[in-house]
Amino acid sequence: MKPRLPFAPASALGPAAPAPADAAPTLADQAYERIKGLIFDFSLMPGDRFSETELAEHVQVSRTPLRQALQRLQREGFLQVFPKLGWQVAPLDFDKFDELYDLRILLECHAVGRLCESVDRAGLATLSALWEVAPEQRLDTPAAVRDLDEAFHRSLVDGSGNHEMMRVHAEITDRIRIIRRLDFTKPPRVEATYDEHGAILRAITRRRAAEAQRLLRAHIEQSKLEVRHITLDMLYRARQIG
């Protein structure tokens, strides 16, 4: 069954994300990044079915690395496979996203509490220099703000010094990225992110743990509501076009 929306040709998808510095990206790595991009851009819609043959043609890769990429995306929950029927993009499960957001809140609030008690908080100055800036100095490119936002929340957890928390938080970030990235497609949300991050940092700097945790929880909850609304709207529009 052909996807509802046409694939972009491989040449239009841009370069695959770089591999670690000590290893060149394999064909499977490149296929993984391109297919994940199709899913994230809703070129492959939740629920769409496709065969390995037609996807190999559009991604321009042979079947072996393609299958490796598909299996990796299946393990990560982005794809489902049905014997004799082919592959399907996993439907968006907002109940699961809610659970992941809840876990994210627990991890980040705990990390903020640790930061408020920590003696070594050199990283706070770096975060403040990025987020507590005048409006005219703020970034307005969605991709740049998204990356900066992920780095902000990652830095909070890294500041806890708990490597297991850091690992779990990184996994959660990757799993919710398909919807979370949409939070920065609206200018008011970009402005709100700068304002809210600044308020969180000021509370941490003053060692006001309860205030920082309250602000952080409200910030993440509002982001969750916004991305759900934007995602549903984008899905509706894509289906209307399809």
Buried (B, 14 or more C-beta within 10 A) or exposed (E): EEBBBEBBEBEEBEEBEEEEEEEEBBBBBBBBBBBBBBBBBBBBBBBBBBEBEBBBEBBBBEEEBBBBBBBBBBEBEBBBBEEEEBBBBBEBEBEEBEEBBEBBBEBBBBBBBBBBEBEEBEBBEEBBEBBBEEEEEBBEEBEEBBBBBBEBBBBBBBBBEBEEBBEBBBEBBEBBBBBBBBBBBBEEBBEBBBBBBBBBBBBBBEEBBEBBBBBBBBBBEBBBEBBBEBBEEBBEEBEEEE
